[in-house]
Every structure is written in structure tokens, then in C-alpha cells.
Amino acid sequence: MTVDLQPEDTLQDALTVMLQSSVGMAVITDRKGKYLGCCTIESLAKLIMSDR
């Protein structure tokens, strides 16, 4: 399953999409498709909670 997010999407948007789709990890690419890294539900949740 592919989950697409847009550059304007927030961390909360990413976490919501990952939880709704049962995908535990997202691959991060640049606009040309070059691999930049990945993030997990846990890492997003930590970032969201630390921002509050």
C-alpha cells in the first residue's frame, strides 16, 4: 500500500494517514523520488508530543 502526503501536510496529517491505513512506516523521498529516509508512527508521535 502506498500512502501519499504533500509537502504542506503536517506531522499530525502524516500520523493520521499512517494509523488509518495500518502502515507503520513511511518512506521519505524528495520531489524527484530520491530516498531521503523513513519515519515510523512512534517517531511521528514523539515529534508531535514534543511540539506541544
mmCIF entry with sequence, helices, sheets and N, C-alpha, C, O atoms, coordinates in Angstrom:
data_MODEL
# 
_entry.id   MODEL 
# 
_entity.id                         1 
_entity.type                       polymer 
_entity.pdbx_number_of_molecules   1 
# 
_entity_poly.entity_id                      1 
_entity_poly.type                           'polypeptide(L)' 
_entity_poly.nstd_linkage                   no 
_entity_poly.nstd_monomer                   no 
_entity_poly.pdbx_seq_one_letter_code       MTVDLQPEDTLQDALTVMLQSSVGMAVITDRKGKYLGCCTIESLAKLIMSDR 
_entity_poly.pdbx_seq_one_letter_code_can   MTVDLQPEDTLQDALTVMLQSSVGMAVITDRKGKYLGCCTIESLAKLIMSDR 
_entity_poly.pdbx_strand_id                 A 
# 
loop_
_entity_poly_seq.entity_id 
_entity_poly_seq.num 
_entity_poly_seq.mon_id 
_entity_poly_seq.hetero 
1 1  MET n 
1 2  THR n 
1 3  VAL n 
1 4  ASP n 
1 5  LEU n 
1 6  GLN n 
1 7  PRO n 
1 8  GLU n 
1 9  ASP n 
1 10 THR n 
1 11 LEU n 
1 12 GLN n 
1 13 ASP n 
1 14 ALA n 
1 15 LEU n 
1 16 THR n 
1 17 VAL n 
1 18 MET n 
1 19 LEU n 
1 20 GLN n 
1 21 SER n 
1 22 SER n 
1 23 VAL n 
1 24 GLY n 
1 25 MET n 
1 26 ALA n 
1 27 VAL n 
1 28 ILE n 
1 29 THR n 
1 30 ASP n 
1 31 ARG n 
1 32 LYS n 
1 33 GLY n 
1 34 LYS n 
1 35 TYR n 
1 36 LEU n 
1 37 GLY n 
1 38 CYS n 
1 39 CYS n 
1 40 THR n 
1 41 ILE n 
1 42 GLU n 
1 43 SER n 
1 44 LEU n 
1 45 ALA n 
1 46 LYS n 
1 47 LEU n 
1 48 ILE n 
1 49 MET n 
1 50 SER n 
1 51 ASP n 
1 52 ARG n 
# 
_struct_asym.id          A 
_struct_asym.entity_id   1 
# 
loop_
_struct_conf.conf_type_id 
_struct_conf.id 
_struct_conf.pdbx_PDB_helix_id 
_struct_conf.beg_label_comp_id 
_struct_conf.beg_label_asym_id 
_struct_conf.beg_label_seq_id 
_struct_conf.pdbx_beg_PDB_ins_code 
_struct_conf.end_label_comp_id 
_struct_conf.end_label_asym_id 
_struct_conf.end_label_seq_id 
_struct_conf.pdbx_end_PDB_ins_code 
_struct_conf.beg_auth_comp_id 
_struct_conf.beg_auth_asym_id 
_struct_conf.beg_auth_seq_id 
_struct_conf.end_auth_comp_id 
_struct_conf.end_auth_asym_id 
_struct_conf.end_auth_seq_id 
_struct_conf.pdbx_PDB_helix_class 
_struct_conf.details 
_struct_conf.pdbx_PDB_helix_length 
HELX_P HELX_P1 AA1 LEU A 11 ? SER A 21 ? LEU A 11 SER A 21 1 ? 11 
HELX_P HELX_P2 AA2 ILE A 41 ? ASP A 51 ? ILE A 41 ASP A 51 1 ? 11 
# 
_struct_conf_type.id          HELX_P 
_struct_conf_type.criteria    ? 
_struct_conf_type.reference   ? 
# 
_struct_sheet.id               AA1 
_struct_sheet.type             ? 
_struct_sheet.number_strands   2 
_struct_sheet.details          ? 
# 
_struct_sheet_order.sheet_id     AA1 
_struct_sheet_order.range_id_1   1 
_struct_sheet_order.range_id_2   2 
_struct_sheet_order.offset       ? 
_struct_sheet_order.sense        anti-parallel 
# 
loop_
_struct_sheet_range.sheet_id 
_struct_sheet_range.id 
_struct_sheet_range.beg_label_comp_id 
_struct_sheet_range.beg_label_asym_id 
_struct_sheet_range.beg_label_seq_id 
_struct_sheet_range.pdbx_beg_PDB_ins_code 
_struct_sheet_range.end_label_comp_id 
_struct_sheet_range.end_label_asym_id 
_struct_sheet_range.end_label_seq_id 
_struct_sheet_range.pdbx_end_PDB_ins_code 
_struct_sheet_range.beg_auth_comp_id 
_struct_sheet_range.beg_auth_asym_id 
_struct_sheet_range.beg_auth_seq_id 
_struct_sheet_range.end_auth_comp_id 
_struct_sheet_range.end_auth_asym_id 
_struct_sheet_range.end_auth_seq_id 
AA1 1 MET A 25 ? THR A 29 ? MET A 25 THR A 29 
AA1 2 TYR A 35 ? THR A 40 ? TYR A 35 THR A 40 
# 
loop_
_atom_site.group_PDB 
_atom_site.id 
_atom_site.type_symbol 
_atom_site.label_atom_id 
_atom_site.label_alt_id 
_atom_site.label_comp_id 
_atom_site.label_asym_id 
_atom_site.label_entity_id 
_atom_site.label_seq_id 
_atom_site.pdbx_PDB_ins_code 
_atom_site.Cartn_x 
_atom_site.Cartn_y 
_atom_site.Cartn_z 
_atom_site.occupancy 
_atom_site.B_iso_or_equiv 
_atom_site.pdbx_formal_charge 
_atom_site.auth_seq_id 
_atom_site.auth_comp_id 
_atom_site.auth_asym_id 
_atom_site.auth_atom_id 
_atom_site.pdbx_PDB_model_num 
ATOM 1   N N  . MET A 1 1  ? 0.844  -1.181 0.000  1.00 0.00 ? 1  MET A N  1 
ATOM 2   C CA . MET A 1 1  ? 0.000  0.000  0.000  1.00 0.00 ? 1  MET A CA 1 
ATOM 3   C C  . MET A 1 1  ? 0.889  1.243  0.000  1.00 0.00 ? 1  MET A C  1 
ATOM 4   O O  . MET A 1 1  ? 1.877  1.307  0.732  1.00 0.00 ? 1  MET A O  1 
ATOM 5   N N  . THR A 1 2  ? 0.538  2.212  -0.810 1.00 0.00 ? 2  THR A N  1 
ATOM 6   C CA . THR A 1 2  ? 1.268  3.472  -0.881 1.00 0.00 ? 2  THR A CA 1 
ATOM 7   C C  . THR A 1 2  ? 0.458  4.552  -0.200 1.00 0.00 ? 2  THR A C  1 
ATOM 8   O O  . THR A 1 2  ? -0.742 4.686  -0.441 1.00 0.00 ? 2  THR A O  1 
ATOM 9   N N  . VAL A 1 3  ? 1.111  5.320  0.649  1.00 0.00 ? 3  VAL A N  1 
ATOM 10  C CA . VAL A 1 3  ? 0.481  6.459  1.308  1.00 0.00 ? 3  VAL A CA 1 
ATOM 11  C C  . VAL A 1 3  ? 1.165  7.708  0.787  1.00 0.00 ? 3  VAL A C  1 
ATOM 12  O O  . VAL A 1 3  ? 2.376  7.867  0.937  1.00 0.00 ? 3  VAL A O  1 
ATOM 13  N N  . ASP A 1 4  ? 0.395  8.593  0.178  1.00 0.00 ? 4  ASP A N  1 
ATOM 14  C CA . ASP A 1 4  ? 0.958  9.822  -0.364 1.00 0.00 ? 4  ASP A CA 1 
ATOM 15  C C  . ASP A 1 4  ? 0.602  10.997 0.518  1.00 0.00 ? 4  ASP A C  1 
ATOM 16  O O  . ASP A 1 4  ? -0.552 11.184 0.904  1.00 0.00 ? 4  ASP A O  1 
ATOM 17  N N  . LEU A 1 5  ? 1.606  11.777 0.825  1.00 0.00 ? 5  LEU A N  1 
ATOM 18  C CA . LEU A 1 5  ? 1.425  13.025 1.554  1.00 0.00 ? 5  LEU A CA 1 
ATOM 19  C C  . LEU A 1 5  ? 2.013  14.149 0.722  1.00 0.00 ? 5  LEU A C  1 
ATOM 20  O O  . LEU A 1 5  ? 2.878  13.923 -0.124 1.00 0.00 ? 5  LEU A O  1 
ATOM 21  N N  . GLN A 1 6  ? 1.547  15.338 0.962  1.00 0.00 ? 6  GLN A N  1 
ATOM 22  C CA . GLN A 1 6  ? 2.027  16.504 0.242  1.00 0.00 ? 6  GLN A CA 1 
ATOM 23  C C  . GLN A 1 6  ? 2.940  17.328 1.141  1.00 0.00 ? 6  GLN A C  1 
ATOM 24  O O  . GLN A 1 6  ? 2.856  17.222 2.364  1.00 0.00 ? 6  GLN A O  1 
ATOM 25  N N  . PRO A 1 7  ? 3.816  18.151 0.553  1.00 0.00 ? 7  PRO A N  1 
ATOM 26  C CA . PRO A 1 7  ? 4.739  18.955 1.364  1.00 0.00 ? 7  PRO A CA 1 
ATOM 27  C C  . PRO A 1 7  ? 4.041  19.839 2.400  1.00 0.00 ? 7  PRO A C  1 
ATOM 28  O O  . PRO A 1 7  ? 4.620  20.137 3.445  1.00 0.00 ? 7  PRO A O  1 
ATOM 29  N N  . GLU A 1 8  ? 2.828  20.253 2.127  1.00 0.00 ? 8  GLU A N  1 
ATOM 30  C CA . GLU A 1 8  ? 2.116  21.123 3.069  1.00 0.00 ? 8  GLU A CA 1 
ATOM 31  C C  . GLU A 1 8  ? 1.434  20.352 4.200  1.00 0.00 ? 8  GLU A C  1 
ATOM 32  O O  . GLU A 1 8  ? 0.921  20.964 5.136  1.00 0.00 ? 8  GLU A O  1 
ATOM 33  N N  . ASP A 1 9  ? 1.422  19.024 4.128  1.00 0.00 ? 9  ASP A N  1 
ATOM 34  C CA . ASP A 1 9  ? 0.819  18.214 5.190  1.00 0.00 ? 9  ASP A CA 1 
ATOM 35  C C  . ASP A 1 9  ? 1.634  18.326 6.474  1.00 0.00 ? 9  ASP A C  1 
ATOM 36  O O  . ASP A 1 9  ? 2.857  18.454 6.441  1.00 0.00 ? 9  ASP A O  1 
ATOM 37  N N  . THR A 1 10 ? 0.940  18.277 7.592  1.00 0.00 ? 10 THR A N  1 
ATOM 38  C CA . THR A 1 10 ? 1.588  18.396 8.899  1.00 0.00 ? 10 THR A CA 1 
ATOM 39  C C  . THR A 1 10 ? 2.004  17.018 9.419  1.00 0.00 ? 10 THR A C  1 
ATOM 40  O O  . THR A 1 10 ? 1.637  15.989 8.851  1.00 0.00 ? 10 THR A O  1 
ATOM 41  N N  . LEU A 1 11 ? 2.779  17.018 10.512 1.00 0.00 ? 11 LEU A N  1 
ATOM 42  C CA . LEU A 1 11 ? 3.125  15.764 11.167 1.00 0.00 ? 11 LEU A CA 1 
ATOM 43  C C  . LEU A 1 11 ? 1.869  15.040 11.624 1.00 0.00 ? 11 LEU A C  1 
ATOM 44  O O  . LEU A 1 11 ? 1.783  13.815 11.538 1.00 0.00 ? 11 LEU A O  1 
ATOM 45  N N  . GLN A 1 12 ? 0.897  15.800 12.110 1.00 0.00 ? 12 GLN A N  1 
ATOM 46  C CA . GLN A 1 12 ? -0.376 15.206 12.535 1.00 0.00 ? 12 GLN A CA 1 
ATOM 47  C C  . GLN A 1 12 ? -1.071 14.540 11.356 1.00 0.00 ? 12 GLN A C  1 
ATOM 48  O O  . GLN A 1 12 ? -1.617 13.447 11.505 1.00 0.00 ? 12 GLN A O  1 
ATOM 49  N N  . ASP A 1 13 ? -1.063 15.176 10.188 1.00 0.00 ? 13 ASP A N  1 
ATOM 50  C CA . ASP A 1 13 ? -1.648 14.575 8.983  1.00 0.00 ? 13 ASP A CA 1 
ATOM 51  C C  . ASP A 1 13 ? -0.962 13.255 8.657  1.00 0.00 ? 13 ASP A C  1 
ATOM 52  O O  . ASP A 1 13 ? -1.630 12.265 8.358  1.00 0.00 ? 13 ASP A O  1 
ATOM 53  N N  . ALA A 1 14 ? 0.359  13.234 8.712  1.00 0.00 ? 14 ALA A N  1 
ATOM 54  C CA . ALA A 1 14 ? 1.116  12.017 8.403  1.00 0.00 ? 14 ALA A CA 1 
ATOM 55  C C  . ALA A 1 14 ? 0.772  10.902 9.376  1.00 0.00 ? 14 ALA A C  1 
ATOM 56  O O  . ALA A 1 14 ? 0.560  9.761  8.966  1.00 0.00 ? 14 ALA A O  1 
ATOM 57  N N  . LEU A 1 15 ? 0.715  11.223 10.660 1.00 0.00 ? 15 LEU A N  1 
ATOM 58  C CA . LEU A 1 15 ? 0.391  10.221 11.669 1.00 0.00 ? 15 LEU A CA 1 
ATOM 59  C C  . LEU A 1 15 ? -1.017 9.676  11.457 1.00 0.00 ? 15 LEU A C  1 
ATOM 60  O O  . LEU A 1 15 ? -1.232 8.467  11.541 1.00 0.00 ? 15 LEU A O  1 
ATOM 61  N N  . THR A 1 16 ? -1.961 10.543 11.186 1.00 0.00 ? 16 THR A N  1 
ATOM 62  C CA . THR A 1 16 ? -3.348 10.125 10.955 1.00 0.00 ? 16 THR A CA 1 
ATOM 63  C C  . THR A 1 16 ? -3.452 9.180  9.766  1.00 0.00 ? 16 THR A C  1 
ATOM 64  O O  . THR A 1 16 ? -4.113 8.145  9.851  1.00 0.00 ? 16 THR A O  1 
ATOM 65  N N  . VAL A 1 17 ? -2.810 9.525  8.668  1.00 0.00 ? 17 VAL A N  1 
ATOM 66  C CA . VAL A 1 17 ? -2.855 8.678  7.468  1.00 0.00 ? 17 VAL A CA 1 
ATOM 67  C C  . VAL A 1 17 ? -2.206 7.331  7.746  1.00 0.00 ? 17 VAL A C  1 
ATOM 68  O O  . VAL A 1 17 ? -2.724 6.299  7.318  1.00 0.00 ? 17 VAL A O  1 
ATOM 69  N N  . MET A 1 18 ? -1.084 7.320  8.453  1.00 0.00 ? 18 MET A N  1 
ATOM 70  C CA . MET A 1 18 ? -0.395 6.067  8.753  1.00 0.00 ? 18 MET A CA 1 
ATOM 71  C C  . MET A 1 18 ? -1.262 5.181  9.649  1.00 0.00 ? 18 MET A C  1 
ATOM 72  O O  . MET A 1 18 ? -1.322 3.969  9.443  1.00 0.00 ? 18 MET A O  1 
ATOM 73  N N  . LEU A 1 19 ? -1.929 5.768  10.633 1.00 0.00 ? 19 LEU A N  1 
ATOM 74  C CA . LEU A 1 19 ? -2.781 4.984  11.527 1.00 0.00 ? 19 LEU A CA 1 
ATOM 75  C C  . LEU A 1 19 ? -4.015 4.452  10.807 1.00 0.00 ? 19 LEU A C  1 
ATOM 76  O O  . LEU A 1 19 ? -4.406 3.304  11.018 1.00 0.00 ? 19 LEU A O  1 
ATOM 77  N N  . GLN A 1 20 ? -4.628 5.268  9.964  1.00 0.00 ? 20 GLN A N  1 
ATOM 78  C CA . GLN A 1 20 ? -5.831 4.848  9.248  1.00 0.00 ? 20 GLN A CA 1 
ATOM 79  C C  . GLN A 1 20 ? -5.541 3.768  8.223  1.00 0.00 ? 20 GLN A C  1 
ATOM 80  O O  . GLN A 1 20 ? -6.413 2.951  7.926  1.00 0.00 ? 20 GLN A O  1 
ATOM 81  N N  . SER A 1 21 ? -4.345 3.748  7.683  1.00 0.00 ? 21 SER A N  1 
ATOM 82  C CA . SER A 1 21 ? -4.016 2.776  6.635  1.00 0.00 ? 21 SER A CA 1 
ATOM 83  C C  . SER A 1 21 ? -3.292 1.556  7.179  1.00 0.00 ? 21 SER A C  1 
ATOM 84  O O  . SER A 1 21 ? -2.956 0.647  6.419  1.00 0.00 ? 21 SER A O  1 
ATOM 85  N N  . SER A 1 22 ? -3.048 1.521  8.485  1.00 0.00 ? 22 SER A N  1 
ATOM 86  C CA . SER A 1 22 ? -2.329 0.415  9.124  1.00 0.00 ? 22 SER A CA 1 
ATOM 87  C C  . SER A 1 22 ? -0.896 0.273  8.627  1.00 0.00 ? 22 SER A C  1 
ATOM 88  O O  . SER A 1 22 ? -0.314 -0.810 8.697  1.00 0.00 ? 22 SER A O  1 
ATOM 89  N N  . VAL A 1 23 ? -0.332 1.361  8.129  1.00 0.00 ? 23 VAL A N  1 
ATOM 90  C CA . VAL A 1 23 ? 1.058  1.382  7.689  1.00 0.00 ? 23 VAL A CA 1 
ATOM 91  C C  . VAL A 1 23 ? 1.890  1.911  8.846  1.00 0.00 ? 23 VAL A C  1 
ATOM 92  O O  . VAL A 1 23 ? 1.634  3.010  9.338  1.00 0.00 ? 23 VAL A O  1 
ATOM 93  N N  . GLY A 1 24 ? 2.874  1.153  9.285  1.00 0.00 ? 24 GLY A N  1 
ATOM 94  C CA . GLY A 1 24 ? 3.658  1.539  10.451 1.00 0.00 ? 24 GLY A CA 1 
ATOM 95  C C  . GLY A 1 24 ? 4.877  2.366  10.142 1.00 0.00 ? 24 GLY A C  1 
ATOM 96  O O  . GLY A 1 24 ? 5.560  2.828  11.056 1.00 0.00 ? 24 GLY A O  1 
ATOM 97  N N  . MET A 1 25 ? 5.169  2.565  8.863  1.00 0.00 ? 25 MET A N  1 
ATOM 98  C CA . MET A 1 25 ? 6.359  3.301  8.483  1.00 0.00 ? 25 MET A CA 1 
ATOM 99  C C  . MET A 1 25 ? 6.114  4.010  7.164  1.00 0.00 ? 25 MET A C  1 
ATOM 100 O O  . MET A 1 25 ? 5.390  3.507  6.305  1.00 0.00 ? 25 MET A O  1 
ATOM 101 N N  . ALA A 1 26 ? 6.719  5.177  7.007  1.00 0.00 ? 26 ALA A N  1 
ATOM 102 C CA . ALA A 1 26 ? 6.613  5.913  5.749  1.00 0.00 ? 26 ALA A CA 1 
ATOM 103 C C  . ALA A 1 26 ? 8.016  6.171  5.214  1.00 0.00 ? 26 ALA A C  1 
ATOM 104 O O  . ALA A 1 26 ? 8.921  6.533  5.966  1.00 0.00 ? 26 ALA A O  1 
ATOM 105 N N  . VAL A 1 27 ? 8.185  5.984  3.926  1.00 0.00 ? 27 VAL A N  1 
ATOM 106 C CA . VAL A 1 27 ? 9.446  6.280  3.257  1.00 0.00 ? 27 VAL A CA 1 
ATOM 107 C C  . VAL A 1 27 ? 9.386  7.734  2.798  1.00 0.00 ? 27 VAL A C  1 
ATOM 108 O O  . VAL A 1 27 ? 8.387  8.176  2.231  1.00 0.00 ? 27 VAL A O  1 
ATOM 109 N N  . ILE A 1 28 ? 10.450 8.462  3.046  1.00 0.00 ? 28 ILE A N  1 
ATOM 110 C CA . ILE A 1 28 ? 10.515 9.879  2.688  1.00 0.00 ? 28 ILE A CA 1 
ATOM 111 C C  . ILE A 1 28 ? 11.371 10.024 1.440  1.00 0.00 ? 28 ILE A C  1 
ATOM 112 O O  . ILE A 1 28 ? 12.505 9.548  1.390  1.00 0.00 ? 28 ILE A O  1 
ATOM 113 N N  . THR A 1 29 ? 10.812 10.693 0.426  1.00 0.00 ? 29 THR A N  1 
ATOM 114 C CA . THR A 1 29 ? 11.555 10.956 -0.804 1.00 0.00 ? 29 THR A CA 1 
ATOM 115 C C  . THR A 1 29 ? 11.461 12.435 -1.150 1.00 0.00 ? 29 THR A C  1 
ATOM 116 O O  . THR A 1 29 ? 10.573 13.141 -0.672 1.00 0.00 ? 29 THR A O  1 
ATOM 117 N N  . ASP A 1 30 ? 12.383 12.893 -1.983 1.00 0.00 ? 30 ASP A N  1 
ATOM 118 C CA . ASP A 1 30 ? 12.280 14.268 -2.455 1.00 0.00 ? 30 ASP A CA 1 
ATOM 119 C C  . ASP A 1 30 ? 11.343 14.297 -3.659 1.00 0.00 ? 30 ASP A C  1 
ATOM 120 O O  . ASP A 1 30 ? 10.771 13.271 -4.029 1.00 0.00 ? 30 ASP A O  1 
ATOM 121 N N  . ARG A 1 31 ? 11.189 15.442 -4.253 1.00 0.00 ? 31 ARG A N  1 
ATOM 122 C CA . ARG A 1 31 ? 10.242 15.582 -5.380 1.00 0.00 ? 31 ARG A CA 1 
ATOM 123 C C  . ARG A 1 31 ? 10.627 14.725 -6.591 1.00 0.00 ? 31 ARG A C  1 
ATOM 124 O O  . ARG A 1 31 ? 9.775  14.396 -7.416 1.00 0.00 ? 31 ARG A O  1 
ATOM 125 N N  . LYS A 1 32 ? 11.911 14.364 -6.695 1.00 0.00 ? 32 LYS A N  1 
ATOM 126 C CA . LYS A 1 32 ? 12.362 13.535 -7.811 1.00 0.00 ? 32 LYS A CA 1 
ATOM 127 C C  . LYS A 1 32 ? 12.296 12.046 -7.487 1.00 0.00 ? 32 LYS A C  1 
ATOM 128 O O  . LYS A 1 32 ? 12.622 11.216 -8.335 1.00 0.00 ? 32 LYS A O  1 
ATOM 129 N N  . GLY A 1 33 ? 11.876 11.697 -6.261 1.00 0.00 ? 33 GLY A N  1 
ATOM 130 C CA . GLY A 1 33 ? 11.769 10.308 -5.879 1.00 0.00 ? 33 GLY A CA 1 
ATOM 131 C C  . GLY A 1 33 ? 13.011 9.743  -5.216 1.00 0.00 ? 33 GLY A C  1 
ATOM 132 O O  . GLY A 1 33 ? 13.065 8.548  -4.927 1.00 0.00 ? 33 GLY A O  1 
ATOM 133 N N  . LYS A 1 34 ? 14.015 10.582 -4.968 1.00 0.00 ? 34 LYS A N  1 
ATOM 134 C CA . LYS A 1 34 ? 15.245 10.124 -4.314 1.00 0.00 ? 34 LYS A CA 1 
ATOM 135 C C  . LYS A 1 34 ? 14.969 9.837  -2.840 1.00 0.00 ? 34 LYS A C  1 
ATOM 136 O O  . LYS A 1 34 ? 14.359 10.650 -2.145 1.00 0.00 ? 34 LYS A O  1 
ATOM 137 N N  . TYR A 1 35 ? 15.418 8.686  -2.376 1.00 0.00 ? 35 TYR A N  1 
ATOM 138 C CA . TYR A 1 35 ? 15.220 8.262  -0.984 1.00 0.00 ? 35 TYR A CA 1 
ATOM 139 C C  . TYR A 1 35 ? 15.957 9.203  -0.036 1.00 0.00 ? 35 TYR A C  1 
ATOM 140 O O  . TYR A 1 35 ? 17.148 9.465  -0.204 1.00 0.00 ? 35 TYR A O  1 
ATOM 141 N N  . LEU A 1 36 ? 15.225 9.712  0.973  1.00 0.00 ? 36 LEU A N  1 
ATOM 142 C CA . LEU A 1 36 ? 15.816 10.581 1.978  1.00 0.00 ? 36 LEU A CA 1 
ATOM 143 C C  . LEU A 1 36 ? 15.846 9.926  3.354  1.00 0.00 ? 36 LEU A C  1 
ATOM 144 O O  . LEU A 1 36 ? 16.678 10.283 4.189  1.00 0.00 ? 36 LEU A O  1 
ATOM 145 N N  . GLY A 1 37 ? 14.961 8.983  3.599  1.00 0.00 ? 37 GLY A N  1 
ATOM 146 C CA . GLY A 1 37 ? 14.902 8.322  4.892  1.00 0.00 ? 37 GLY A CA 1 
ATOM 147 C C  . GLY A 1 37 ? 13.520 7.745  5.123  1.00 0.00 ? 37 GLY A C  1 
ATOM 148 O O  . GLY A 1 37 ? 12.722 7.608  4.195  1.00 0.00 ? 37 GLY A O  1 
ATOM 149 N N  . CYS A 1 38 ? 13.252 7.410  6.369  1.00 0.00 ? 38 CYS A N  1 
ATOM 150 C CA . CYS A 1 38 ? 11.941 6.877  6.704  1.00 0.00 ? 38 CYS A CA 1 
ATOM 151 C C  . CYS A 1 38 ? 11.550 7.329  8.108  1.00 0.00 ? 38 CYS A C  1 
ATOM 152 O O  . CYS A 1 38 ? 12.394 7.752  8.898  1.00 0.00 ? 38 CYS A O  1 
ATOM 153 N N  . CYS A 1 39 ? 10.271 7.232  8.399  1.00 0.00 ? 39 CYS A N  1 
ATOM 154 C CA . CYS A 1 39 ? 9.793  7.565  9.733  1.00 0.00 ? 39 CYS A CA 1 
ATOM 155 C C  . CYS A 1 39 ? 8.742  6.535  10.144 1.00 0.00 ? 39 CYS A C  1 
ATOM 156 O O  . CYS A 1 39 ? 8.082  5.922  9.305  1.00 0.00 ? 39 CYS A O  1 
ATOM 157 N N  . THR A 1 40 ? 8.610  6.366  11.438 1.00 0.00 ? 40 THR A N  1 
ATOM 158 C CA . THR A 1 40 ? 7.649  5.405  11.981 1.00 0.00 ? 40 THR A CA 1 
ATOM 159 C C  . THR A 1 40 ? 6.543  6.155  12.705 1.00 0.00 ? 40 THR A C  1 
ATOM 160 O O  . THR A 1 40 ? 6.652  7.352  12.973 1.00 0.00 ? 40 THR A O  1 
ATOM 161 N N  . ILE A 1 41 ? 5.487  5.435  13.014 1.00 0.00 ? 41 ILE A N  1 
ATOM 162 C CA . ILE A 1 41 ? 4.397  6.015  13.799 1.00 0.00 ? 41 ILE A CA 1 
ATOM 163 C C  . ILE A 1 41 ? 4.945  6.524  15.124 1.00 0.00 ? 41 ILE A C  1 
ATOM 164 O O  . ILE A 1 41 ? 4.583  7.611  15.575 1.00 0.00 ? 41 ILE A O  1 
ATOM 165 N N  . GLU A 1 42 ? 5.812  5.744  15.743 1.00 0.00 ? 42 GLU A N  1 
ATOM 166 C CA . GLU A 1 42 ? 6.383  6.132  17.038 1.00 0.00 ? 42 GLU A CA 1 
ATOM 167 C C  . GLU A 1 42 ? 7.198  7.418  16.938 1.00 0.00 ? 42 GLU A C  1 
ATOM 168 O O  . GLU A 1 42 ? 7.091  8.288  17.803 1.00 0.00 ? 42 GLU A O  1 
ATOM 169 N N  . SER A 1 43 ? 8.011  7.544  15.889 1.00 0.00 ? 43 SER A N  1 
ATOM 170 C CA . SER A 1 43 ? 8.830  8.758  15.754 1.00 0.00 ? 43 SER A CA 1 
ATOM 171 C C  . SER A 1 43 ? 7.958  9.987  15.502 1.00 0.00 ? 43 SER A C  1 
ATOM 172 O O  . SER A 1 43 ? 8.246  11.067 16.018 1.00 0.00 ? 43 SER A O  1 
ATOM 173 N N  . LEU A 1 44 ? 6.895  9.829  14.713 1.00 0.00 ? 44 LEU A N  1 
ATOM 174 C CA . LEU A 1 44 ? 5.991  10.955 14.481 1.00 0.00 ? 44 LEU A CA 1 
ATOM 175 C C  . LEU A 1 44 ? 5.266  11.350 15.764 1.00 0.00 ? 44 LEU A C  1 
ATOM 176 O O  . LEU A 1 44 ? 5.127  12.537 16.060 1.00 0.00 ? 44 LEU A O  1 
ATOM 177 N N  . ALA A 1 45 ? 4.806  10.364 16.522 1.00 0.00 ? 45 ALA A N  1 
ATOM 178 C CA . ALA A 1 45 ? 4.100  10.652 17.767 1.00 0.00 ? 45 ALA A CA 1 
ATOM 179 C C  . ALA A 1 45 ? 5.003  11.407 18.744 1.00 0.00 ? 45 ALA A C  1 
ATOM 180 O O  . ALA A 1 45 ? 4.555  12.339 19.411 1.00 0.00 ? 45 ALA A O  1 
ATOM 181 N N  . LYS A 1 46 ? 6.267  11.007 18.829 1.00 0.00 ? 46 LYS A N  1 
ATOM 182 C CA . LYS A 1 46 ? 7.214  11.700 19.709 1.00 0.00 ? 46 LYS A CA 1 
ATOM 183 C C  . LYS A 1 46 ? 7.415  13.150 19.283 1.00 0.00 ? 46 LYS A C  1 
ATOM 184 O O  . LYS A 1 46 ? 7.453  14.052 20.120 1.00 0.00 ? 46 LYS A O  1 
ATOM 185 N N  . LEU A 1 47 ? 7.544  13.367 17.971 1.00 0.00 ? 47 LEU A N  1 
ATOM 186 C CA . LEU A 1 47 ? 7.719  14.734 17.471 1.00 0.00 ? 47 LEU A CA 1 
ATOM 187 C C  . LEU A 1 47 ? 6.489  15.591 17.764 1.00 0.00 ? 47 LEU A C  1 
ATOM 188 O O  . LEU A 1 47 ? 6.613  16.744 18.176 1.00 0.00 ? 47 LEU A O  1 
ATOM 189 N N  . ILE A 1 48 ? 5.310  15.026 17.551 1.00 0.00 ? 48 ILE A N  1 
ATOM 190 C CA . ILE A 1 48 ? 4.072  15.773 17.808 1.00 0.00 ? 48 ILE A CA 1 
ATOM 191 C C  . ILE A 1 48 ? 3.950  16.120 19.290 1.00 0.00 ? 48 ILE A C  1 
ATOM 192 O O  . ILE A 1 48 ? 3.604  17.247 19.643 1.00 0.00 ? 48 ILE A O  1 
ATOM 193 N N  . MET A 1 49 ? 4.233  15.160 20.141 1.00 0.00 ? 49 MET A N  1 
ATOM 194 C CA . MET A 1 49 ? 4.116  15.398 21.584 1.00 0.00 ? 49 MET A CA 1 
ATOM 195 C C  . MET A 1 49 ? 5.163  16.391 22.087 1.00 0.00 ? 49 MET A C  1 
ATOM 196 O O  . MET A 1 49 ? 4.879  17.172 22.995 1.00 0.00 ? 49 MET A O  1 
ATOM 197 N N  . SER A 1 50 ? 6.362  16.377 21.516 1.00 0.00 ? 50 SER A N  1 
ATOM 198 C CA . SER A 1 50 ? 7.408  17.303 21.957 1.00 0.00 ? 50 SER A CA 1 
ATOM 199 C C  . SER A 1 50 ? 7.128  18.726 21.498 1.00 0.00 ? 50 SER A C  1 
ATOM 200 O O  . SER A 1 50 ? 7.637  19.682 22.084 1.00 0.00 ? 50 SER A O  1 
ATOM 201 N N  . ASP A 1 51 ? 6.321  18.869 20.451 1.00 0.00 ? 51 ASP A N  1 
ATOM 202 C CA . ASP A 1 51 ? 5.992  20.181 19.906 1.00 0.00 ? 51 ASP A CA 1 
ATOM 203 C C  . ASP A 1 51 ? 4.898  20.885 20.724 1.00 0.00 ? 51 ASP A C  1 
ATOM 204 O O  . ASP A 1 51 ? 4.718  22.097 20.603 1.00 0.00 ? 51 ASP A O  1 
ATOM 205 N N  . ARG A 1 52 ? 4.181  20.139 21.541 1.00 0.00 ? 52 ARG A N  1 
ATOM 206 C CA . ARG A 1 52 ? 3.056  20.713 22.297 1.00 0.00 ? 52 ARG A CA 1 
ATOM 207 C C  . ARG A 1 52 ? 3.495  21.402 23.530 1.00 0.00 ? 52 ARG A C  1 
ATOM 208 O O  . ARG A 1 52 ? 2.666  21.933 24.268 1.00 0.00 ? 52 ARG A O  1 
# 
